[in-house]
């Protein structure tokens, strides 16, 4: 499919551009050992997925706009620990802060191997590129640290816009900020609801990335 109407290609971040270098469960288990706990990584992985799914999506009014989503992330981490034995003396706040700081580090993330080439090709074709992600302000330093910022004209984050995908509010705010109409926007991401169905309901075009079935190069078929 070739479209000359699209002016801006928006990319989801996690699962689309980048991923954790180590599974969430393994990281939680490794850091927990600093506090004397030998928790099972698989249980923590399961607990994280369950807590994350349960706590999202959030109503627009509940999405922090101050760049600091520690309160929400504390709820996710607490939910992650539901299936492991947590002693009363466990220093949860210290554990949480170590986790929160851990994920600010670019070295604990990996950019998918197809990303840089695809972004270069899209830029060469005269398209504007932007990130549109359900994340907090930590994403900016990650994108800088992973040498991705040079490709993007804008980085739009739910934790700064006060709304998160799949709310129409965030898609409307994104096209307004880039000065385009919904029909000139293409959303690229790995989440069927947030990155495919919901943006189309807001009048956008959308491409679903489903690794390993396909990767970011599927976007090039549009241009």
N, C-alpha and C positions, 0 to 999 in steps of 0.2 A: 504493500500500500504506500503510495507516494502522496504527500500532502504539502502543498506550498503555502497553506494558510497558517500553519503552526509557526509561532514566533519564539516561544519559550518552551524549553523542555525542563520539567521539574522532576527531580529525583528524590525518592525516599533515601534514607541513610542506612540504618541497620537492616541487614539482609539483602540490601540492594547494592550499596557502594562498599560497605565494610561489615566486618563481623568480629566478634571477640576471638583473640588468638587461642584461648582456652575456653572450654565450655563453662557456662555459668556455675553449674554444680561443682565442677572441679575447682574453680576459683574460690567459691564460698568454702568448700571443704579445706582447701589449702590454707586460707587465711584463718579459718576457725582453729586450726592447730596452733596458731600463735597464742590462743587463749585456752589451750588445754583440752580442746574438743576434737574427737575423732569421728566426725559425722560422715555418713555415707554420701558420696558425691551424686549417685543416681537419685537418692531420695531428695536431695537438695535441688537437683535439676527439675524433678517432677514438681516439687513444691514451688519453685520459682515460676514455672509455666502456669501452674494453677493460680497462684496469687496475682500474677501479671494479668492474666485473662479476666480474673474476677474483678479487678480494680480498674479495668478499662473496657469501653471508653468512658470518659468522665463528662458530665455536663460542662458547657463552656464556662459557667461561672465558677467552676471548681478547679480550673486549670490556672496554676500560679503564673503571674506575669512579672514576678520580681527576679527571675533568673535563678532562683534557688528553690528546688523542689524536694528538699530534704524530707519534709513532712510526709509527702506522698511516697517517696522511696522508702522511708522507714516502715510504712505500712506494707509495702511489697516484701521487704526483707523479713519482717515479722511473720508474714504469711508463708514465706519460704521455709521457715523453721517449724512449721506446724507438725511435721511428721518426724522430727528428731527430738531427742531428749535434751532439753535446755535447763541446766541447773539454775536454781534461784540466784546463785552468786555470779552468773554469767554477765560480764560487762558489755551488755548489748550496745550501748552508745559508742563505746570504743571500737567494737567490731564493725558497727555500721559506718563510722567515720573512715575507717581504713578501707572498707569496700568502696565508699563514695569517692574517696581520693584515688583509689586504684583505677577506676574507670575514666579518670581524667587524663590518663597517660596514653599518648599515642602508641607507645611500644606494646601495649597489651591488646591492640587492635590490628587487624589485617585488612588491607584493601583487596578486593577480588581482582584476579589477574587481568580480567577483561576491561576493567574500568578506565584506566588511563588512556588506552588506545581509542576507546569509543568516545570519551569526552573530547579528545584531540580532534577526532574526525568531525564531530558535531560542531565544534567551534570553527573548524576550517570551512564548514558549509554555511557559516554566517549566523548560526542560531545562538540565542541567548540561553544560558543554562542557570538553573537555580536548584537549591536543595529545599525540600518541603518535608519536614520531619516531626514526628511526635517525640520530642527530646527536650532537654533543657539547655541552658547556656553553655554547658560543658562541650557541646558539639562543636562550637566554633574553634576552640583550641585543638580539638581532635582533627578537624578538617585542615587547619593550618599545619599541624604537626605531621600530617600524613601527605603533605604536598598536594592537596586537592584544591585549596582555595583559589589558585590561579585560574581555574576553569570556570568559576561560578560568579555570576553577576549579582546574586543575592543568596543569602542563607536565611530561610524562614523557619522558625522554630516554634512549636506549640507553646512552650514555656515562656515565650515572649509575646505571642499573639493572643494568648488567653483563650485559645480553642485548639482542639486537636482533631485530627482525622478520626472518624468519618464525618464530622460536623460540617455542614455547608459553610459555616462561618469562616473556617480556615481557608477553604478554596476561594471564597469570595475575596478575602483579605489578600490572598496571594496574587490574584490577577489584578487587583486594584493597585497593589504596590509596584507591580511590573508594568502597569499602564497598558494592559491588553484586555481583550474580551475573552470569555471562557472558551470560545471556539478556536482561539489562537494558542491554547495551552495544551500540552501533552504531559500527562502524569506517568511516571515510570516507577514501578515498585514491586515488591514481592507479596504484599498483603492483598488478597482478593477483594476484601471490602474497602479498606482504606485507600488503596492505590489503583483500584480498577472500577468497581461498581459505584462507589460513592462519588468520585470525581466526574464520572459520566453523568450521574444524576444532576450535577451542577453545570453541565454543558461542556465539560472538557472531553478531550480524547484521552485514551489510557492504554498502556501496555503493561501486561503482567509478566514479571520475570520469575521463572520457576526453575531455579537451578536444582538438579543438573540437566533437566529437560531442555532448557535454553539458558542464555545468559544475556548480558547487556547488549550484545551485538544485535539482538532482535530489534532494537530501536532504529538501527541504521536502515532497516527495510522501509521505514516511513519516509525517507528522504532521498 
